[in-house]
Structure formats: structure tokens, C-alpha cells
């Protein structure tokens, strides 16, 4: 399938193949994120969310030494306010983007720490190269890893999360895999190919079901089990209501009965 280059300059590059959007953070030397870059990333992921022809996004970074160390401290010293305007999606464009009901895969290589790790945690799936290293070092500078403090204890065992938050220690890809933070470890040379392989698998899946899964998971986080289940069964979530009234749900049933692969149309 032909590739279409959508944006090739600046700190955020994108390219598209079919329903897959690859987003590359490219801010030498370390891919740190300042306010302007965060706002651009927010616009990119907002457009991805709103484009019905796009189904999966890949977030990666240029180079093999840094995925992202988080907040650009040099920009902060130059006047960027920590509580400034990060854009429509919050820090890095993903963390607070509302109603993002499509899968996002992070491909992590090199150093991924602080806000960079929080950015990776905003993705649905993480693949890492064997040279990836992770940390939440905010404790050492007297600040709070805010998003990680909310997310991490829900993703991995509480005491492990607290160890990482309270000590700020570094851990490698093998430990990240052991705790379930990453799906797979590859060599640096294979990381992008493996990520695209996973993205193509998701692209071939049912987009309306993905949307319902993401909304259910997001909304149920703050609900009691029975309340969340009632909202699903009574079609009180927009994505669930759309799914159960769609052509795709009928196609899935027909394909199963006819013992063939379904053809998803997203409607």
C-alpha cells in the first residue's frame, strides 16, 4: 500500500499508510517536549481522533538514544511555564485528549523517563527495544510525577509502583516486561517493523468494537462494576450504542455463521 507523507518538518513528523498514522517526535538532542511541541502533538492526535479513515496510531521518536525524557528544562529556563498551555491533549498531546477511542501504540527506544514515561503510559500498547530504560526521577528534583502517580498503581502491583515513584530508580526493558508495562521487547533494528506489524493487525480489526472497548475501560475506571455493566447493557455509552446499531455487528455475526473473515466497514 502506498505511503503518504503528511508532515516532514518540525519537531513532530507524521506519515500515513492506509488507516495507520505514524507520529514521530524529533527534537534533537533528546526529544524533550516544550509547550509548542506539546501543542502540535495535541493537534496531530486530535486530527487522528476525528478522521474516520484513520484507525491506529503509532507514537515513536527519532534516534535510538532517547524516546523522550519528558519536560524540556531548557525551555522552562527560557520562560516556558510548567503550568502553561500544553494544548488540546495535555502534555504530549495524548494524556488528556478526550474521547480518543482508537488504539495507540508506543514504540519506545532508549531513555524514556519522567514525562516521557507518562507519555508512553498514555498509549494502549507499548513495545520496547532492548536498549530502552525507564525511570520516574521527579522525586529527585522535588516534584511529583503527577500522571504516573495516578496511572502506575493501576497498571502494575501497588508496591512496585510505589518503589518506582518513591525512589526514582531506573529499570530496564526486561523489568518493564515482567511487570506488564510493555507488550514485547525487540532489538532496536526490529522495533519499528514489529510495531507496524502490530498496527496492521489492529487496522484489520473492528474499529467500532475498539472504540467501545476504550470508552468502557475509561468510563468504568471510576464506576462500580454493576453500574458500569448496566450502562453497557442498556447502551448508555455512545460507542456501545453505535456498535450495537451498526452494520459491523451484523457482519460479525454473519461472518461467524458463514465461517469466513469479516469485512469491517466502521459503520
Secondary structure, 3 states (H helix, E strand, C coil): CCEEEEECCCCEEEEEECCEEEEEECCCCCCCECHHHHHHHHHHHHHHHHCCCCCEEEEEECCCCEEECCECHHHHHCCCCCCCCCCCCCHHHCCCCCCCCCEEEEEECCEEECHHHHHHHCCCEEEEECCCEEECHHHHHCCCCHHHHHHHHHHCCHHHHHHHHHHCCCEEHHHHHHCCCCCEEECCCCHHHHHHHHHHHHHCCCHHHHHHHHHHHHHHCCCCHHHHHHHHHCCCCHHHHHHHCCHHHHHHHHHHHHCCCCCCCCC
